[in-house]
């Protein structure tokens, strides 16, 4: 039964097996010609004589039956030989076995033809979306904020003068198709005291690759190979920038990590320097995308910093891609206190212009126990004021997109299904069928994995 998996549509193996069979037949005919037809005639005559001895009559159908038996025997031998060749190669290259190889081939063939998606943001929200979207398409570009200045990333930024690697690392791991141990290694933080304490191994790895290669884009590309990343991860800019927030009372707070601590209403945010140059590949990814997704993530410190990089907002306004903003489920203390969904949208439009076509808002009620926990921290569910959003010319999609454990988070599977269905519904009829095919395949692969687990 395992061998039948090689007959799955999209593997692109059946055509080569057929070609192999045709080659064997051609070789057989060639051998018959080289060794003269009389040898074939001798075999045929022997078959007739055997049939006469057994039945007392000459039956031409006997030779047909014998011939078909020989053909089937040959095909069986060819199949067994091919299977053993494949097994021999697999045992060396992929110790996990043939099933894993079939899954890899199947996913690669289909996912590489999926919709092109550019995801813009930072923080944990972005990595959550990437974990879900990578099961639908591998044509993913994660465009990541470089304004982070806290923790391990902030220390490396100050010590080495590089862009902060933390959010980049999270996106690499989220898009990785590799061993759990490798993922655990990249996310490992050193304990104890001293210079290494608090640093993430993945951050140090990216920092080392950047120094070795002399370029952060090359470092991310090579790191992607190590983690077998689906898609690509790009910084919005390779320049070291600082995020500054102007508050409603006129004061300014500098530093991404310091803005929420001020506990003041934010009027606007901007970068220093304000003319930070974008990565060329970022603009190309936005231009070539079928869909550009903003968020989820902290509004002022994760999503907007990307749009403030020179040329990014302008390219978003120009692209033909559908532009989707995923609104946060809960407000963020010190940043979006008491914000409704329409206020999230307004902040983006005020900073970047008309860069949103659709906004996805959560329609599922948050459990009372979790509401109380979050309320004690000053966070509350974001009200989906649909009419106010649509009054700004942005369409609203309400969906059940959260996962509740001890935290309220976006569910990667629910969120990716919502996104792909939106892309599907906005495509032409011919493309709709193609994208739906990818969606169903990805869903089936996930179900198979769940059964195996």
TIBA-518270 format. One record per residue (C-alpha): z, y, x; residue in three letters. Coordinates in steps of 0.05 Angstrom, whole numbers, padded with zeros to 5 digits, always signed. Layout:
# residues N
ZYXALA ...
***
This chain:
# residues 453
+00000+00000+00000UNK +00014+00047+00058UNK -00058+00040+00081UNK -00083+00064+00013UNK -00050+00132+00028UNK -00106+00143+00078UNK -00153+00146+00018UNK -00119+00208-00010UNK -00168+00264-00028UNK -00171+00318+00024UNK -00153+00274+00084UNK -00227+00273+00106UNK -00222+00202+00131UNK -00263+00163+00080UNK -00328+00195+00103UNK -00316+00172+00174UNK -00298+00102+00153UNK -00363+00099+00114UNK -00401+00126+00175UNK -00367+00073+00218UNK -00390+00019+00170UNK -00462+00045+00171UNK -00459+00044+00246UNK -00437-00028+00248UNK -00493-00047+00200UNK -00544-00011+00242UNK -00518-00044+00305UNK -00522-00112+00270UNK -00594-00101+00249UNK -00610-00078+00320UNK -00580-00141+00349UNK -00621-00183+00301UNK -00685-00148+00324UNK -00668-00156+00397UNK -00652-00229+00392UNK -00712-00243+00347UNK -00713-00257+00272UNK -00719-00332+00284UNK -00645-00337+00300UNK -00628-00306+00233UNK -00678-00354+00201UNK -00643-00413+00234UNK -00577-00391+00203UNK -00609-00382+00135UNK -00642-00451+00139UNK -00575-00482+00157UNK -00544-00450+00095UNK -00600-00478+00051UNK -00591-00548+00079UNK -00516-00544+00068UNK -00527-00522-00004UNK -00576-00580-00014UNK -00527-00631+00014UNK -00472-00604-00031UNK -00512-00595-00095UNK -00576-00635-00086UNK -00617-00572-00101UNK -00639-00508-00066UNK -00605-00448-00097UNK -00624-00380-00071UNK -00561-00352-00101UNK -00520-00392-00052UNK -00548-00351+00006UNK -00531-00287-00032UNK -00460-00310-00042UNK -00453-00331+00030UNK -00483-00265+00053UNK -00435-00224+00010UNK -00377-00265+00037UNK -00399-00250+00108UNK -00405-00175+00091UNK -00336-00174+00060UNK -00306-00212+00118UNK -00337-00162+00166UNK -00309-00103+00127UNK -00240-00134+00126UNK -00243-00145+00202UNK -00267-00073+00212UNK -00211-00046+00168UNK -00157-00087+00204UNK -00184-00066+00272UNK -00186+00007+00251UNK -00116+00002+00224UNK -00089-00027+00289UNK -00125+00028+00330UNK -00093+00081+00286UNK -00025+00049+00292UNK -00030+00044+00367UNK -00046+00119+00372UNK +00007+00139+00321UNK +00062+00099+00357UNK +00051+00142+00419UNK +00037+00210+00387UNK +00082+00208+00325UNK +00140+00159+00331UNK +00159+00172+00258UNK +00099+00130+00237UNK +00036+00133+00195UNK +00068+00162+00133UNK +00089+00224+00172UNK +00018+00231+00201UNK -00013+00225+00132UNK +00033+00279+00106UNK +00017+00325+00164UNK -00058+00316+00156UNK -00054+00325+00080UNK -00013+00389+00086UNK -00055+00419+00141UNK -00121+00407+00105UNK -00097+00439+00041UNK -00048+00492+00064UNK -00098+00524+00113UNK -00143+00538+00054UNK -00088+00570+00012UNK -00084+00644-00007UNK -00071+00694+00048UNK -00003+00725+00037UNK +00030+00782+00076UNK +00105+00787+00067UNK +00140+00852+00086UNK +00215+00859+00096UNK +00273+00834+00137UNK +00342+00803+00134UNK +00360+00738+00099UNK +00319+00755+00036UNK +00253+00752+00074UNK +00269+00684+00105UNK +00288+00656+00037UNK +00219+00673+00009UNK +00183+00646+00070UNK +00217+00578+00063UNK +00187+00571-00006UNK +00119+00602+00005UNK +00103+00559+00066UNK +00099+00498+00019UNK +00040+00531-00017UNK +00000+00562+00039UNK +00000+00567+00115UNK -00039+00632+00114UNK +00024+00672+00118UNK +00040+00735+00157UNK +00112+00757+00160UNK +00117+00831+00176UNK +00187+00844+00200UNK +00229+00907+00208UNK +00248+00928+00278UNK +00303+00977+00258UNK +00361+00928+00265UNK +00414+00954+00313UNK +00475+00910+00299UNK +00503+00845+00326UNK +00466+00804+00379UNK +00400+00840+00363UNK +00431+00908+00375UNK +00461+00887+00441UNK +00396+00859+00467UNK +00360+00921+00442UNK +00407+00966+00481UNK +00412+00922+00544UNK +00339+00903+00551UNK +00304+00960+00515UNK +00267+00911+00470UNK +00257+00909+00395UNK +00313+00871+00359UNK +00295+00797+00355UNK +00344+00774+00300UNK +00301+00781+00238UNK +00241+00756+00277UNK +00280+00694+00296UNK +00301+00681+00224UNK +00229+00685+00201UNK +00205+00638+00256UNK +00257+00587+00236UNK +00241+00596+00161UNK +00167+00582+00174UNK +00180+00526+00224UNK +00156+00455+00211UNK +00198+00422+00264UNK +00259+00379+00277UNK +00325+00400+00246UNK +00357+00398+00315UNK +00308+00451+00340UNK +00323+00496+00281UNK +00398+00486+00292UNK +00388+00504+00365UNK +00351+00569+00351UNK +00405+00590+00301UNK +00463+00571+00346UNK +00511+00627+00366UNK +00553+00623+00428UNK +00627+00626+00419UNK +00684+00644+00466UNK +00690+00710+00503UNK +00645+00745+00552UNK +00574+00770+00553UNK +00545+00710+00517UNK +00595+00710+00460UNK +00562+00725+00393UNK +00491+00719+00419UNK +00442+00673+00383UNK +00403+00624+00427UNK +00340+00641+00389UNK +00349+00715+00405UNK +00358+00699+00478UNK +00297+00653+00477UNK +00253+00708+00447UNK +00282+00759+00497UNK +00267+00712+00555UNK +00196+00698+00530UNK +00184+00773+00523UNK +00204+00785+00595UNK +00163+00726+00621UNK +00100+00745+00583UNK +00111+00820+00584UNK +00093+00827+00510UNK +00133+00813+00448UNK +00072+00793+00407UNK +00053+00740+00458UNK +00126+00718+00461UNK +00127+00707+00385UNK +00061+00670+00388UNK +00086+00622+00441UNK +00153+00614+00406UNK +00114+00596+00343UNK +00082+00538+00380UNK +00150+00512+00401UNK +00174+00512+00328UNK +00107+00490+00298UNK +00107+00553+00254UNK +00062+00556+00193UNK +00030+00625+00194UNK +00050+00682+00240UNK +00109+00728+00250UNK +00096+00800+00270UNK +00141+00860+00283UNK +00120+00922+00244UNK +00119+00960+00310UNK +00133+00943+00383UNK +00166+01011+00394UNK +00242+01016+00394UNK +00258+01058+00332UNK +00321+01083+00299UNK +00330+01086+00224UNK +00361+01150+00198UNK +00386+01163+00127UNK +00392+01232+00096UNK +00447+01230+00044UNK +00449+01267-00022UNK +00503+01313+00007UNK +00456+01334+00063UNK +00489+01295+00119UNK +00449+01246+00163UNK +00471+01177+00187UNK +00434+01144+00244UNK +00430+01069+00254UNK +00412+01013+00207UNK +00481+00981+00213UNK +00517+01047+00201UNK +00481+01070+00138UNK +00517+01023+00088UNK +00584+01039+00121UNK +00577+01113+00103UNK +00586+01096+00030UNK +00545+01155+00007UNK +00485+01162-00040UNK +00420+01159+00000UNK +00367+01212-00012UNK +00315+01186+00037UNK +00307+01147+00101UNK +00261+01159+00160UNK +00248+01133+00230UNK +00258+01164+00298UNK +00207+01172+00326UNK +00171+01185+00260UNK +00103+01169+00289UNK +00119+01098+00311UNK +00054+01060+00323UNK +00042+00997+00282UNK +00021+00930+00310UNK -00055+00925+00300UNK -00049+00854+00272UNK -00002+00880+00218UNK -00054+00927+00190UNK -00107+00872+00193UNK -00062+00823+00157UNK -00049+00873+00101UNK -00123+00888+00095UNK -00144+00815+00092UNK -00088+00790+00046UNK -00097+00763-00024UNK -00026+00787-00039UNK +00024+00832-00004UNK +00097+00819-00022UNK +00152+00870-00010UNK +00222+00841-00005UNK +00267+00812-00025UNK +00318+00846+00020UNK +00360+00908+00029UNK +00319+00965+00000UNK +00333+01021+00050UNK +00347+00980+00113UNK +00300+00921+00108UNK +00240+00937+00063UNK +00229+01012+00071UNK +00232+01015+00148UNK +00167+00975+00151UNK +00132+01023+00104UNK +00154+01082+00147UNK +00115+01057+00208UNK +00052+01099+00218UNK -00007+01073+00178UNK +00028+01016+00141UNK +00038+01052+00074UNK -00033+01080+00078UNK -00062+01011+00090UNK -00022+00984+00031UNK -00051+01037-00014UNK -00121+01020+00009UNK -00119+00944+00008UNK -00150+00905-00050UNK -00093+00855-00047UNK -00045+00850-00106UNK +00020+00884-00085UNK +00084+00853-00110UNK +00155+00878-00101UNK +00212+00828-00110UNK +00272+00867-00135UNK +00341+00848-00111UNK +00386+00810-00158UNK +00450+00846-00139UNK +00464+00917-00118UNK +00485+00928-00046UNK +00549+00967-00033UNK +00537+01031+00007UNK +00462+01027-00003UNK +00441+01016-00075UNK +00506+01026-00114UNK +00493+01027-00190UNK +00418+01022-00179UNK +00375+00994-00234UNK +00309+00959-00220UNK +00270+01023-00236UNK +00310+01061-00184UNK +00292+01009-00131UNK +00218+01018-00150UNK +00224+01094-00150UNK +00254+01095-00080UNK +00194+01056-00054UNK +00143+01099-00090UNK +00178+01163-00066UNK +00175+01140+00007UNK +00107+01105+00009UNK +00067+01126-00052UNK +00033+01077-00101UNK +00042+01012-00061UNK +00067+00968-00119UNK +00025+00936-00173UNK +00078+00888-00199UNK +00153+00881-00194UNK +00189+00815-00203UNK +00258+00820-00235UNK +00308+00766-00248UNK +00317+00745-00321UNK +00373+00695-00311UNK +00445+00714-00326UNK +00493+00712-00268UNK +00554+00668-00280UNK +00618+00706-00299UNK +00657+00675-00241UNK +00605+00701-00191UNK +00602+00768-00225UNK +00677+00776-00214UNK +00671+00756-00141UNK +00616+00805-00128UNK +00649+00860-00168UNK +00710+00856-00123UNK +00662+00874-00065UNK +00628+00930-00104UNK +00564+00892-00121UNK +00536+00883-00192UNK +00474+00851-00223UNK +00413+00897-00221UNK +00394+00919-00291UNK +00321+00905-00307UNK +00302+00969-00344UNK +00231+00947-00358UNK +00207+01007-00398UNK +00228+01056-00342UNK +00189+01014-00291UNK +00126+01010-00333UNK +00130+01085-00345UNK +00117+01092-00270UNK +00053+01052-00276UNK +00082+00987-00248UNK +00078+00922-00287UNK +00140+00879-00294UNK +00145+00803-00288UNK +00211+00774-00312UNK +00229+00705-00285UNK +00286+00658-00271UNK +00287+00663-00195UNK +00359+00656-00172UNK +00401+00599-00146UNK +00476+00601-00158UNK +00525+00566-00113UNK +00581+00607-00083UNK +00530+00663-00074UNK +00476+00694-00117UNK +00411+00685-00079UNK +00337+00681-00094UNK +00316+00608-00100UNK +00258+00596-00051UNK +00222+00545-00096UNK +00229+00584-00161UNK +00208+00649-00126UNK +00147+00619-00091UNK +00124+00586-00157UNK +00129+00654-00192UNK +00090+00688-00136UNK +00034+00636-00133UNK +00027+00635-00208UNK +00018+00711-00207UNK -00035+00706-00153UNK -00069+00650-00193UNK -00070+00691-00257UNK -00101+00751-00223UNK -00158+00713-00190UNK -00228+00699-00217UNK -00237+00633-00255UNK -00268+00596-00195UNK -00212+00617-00149UNK -00159+00603-00202UNK -00177+00529-00201UNK -00175+00527-00125UNK -00107+00561-00121UNK -00078+00519-00176UNK -00100+00457-00137UNK -00060+00481-00077UNK +00000+00497-00121UNK +00000+00427-00152UNK -00009+00393-00085UNK +00049+00432-00054UNK +00092+00415-00115UNK +00074+00341-00109UNK +00090+00340-00035UNK +00158+00371-00049UNK +00172+00319-00103UNK +00154+00263-00054UNK +00200+00292-00002UNK +00257+00298-00053UNK +00248+00224-00071UNK +00249+00204+00002UNK +00313+00244+00014UNK 
***
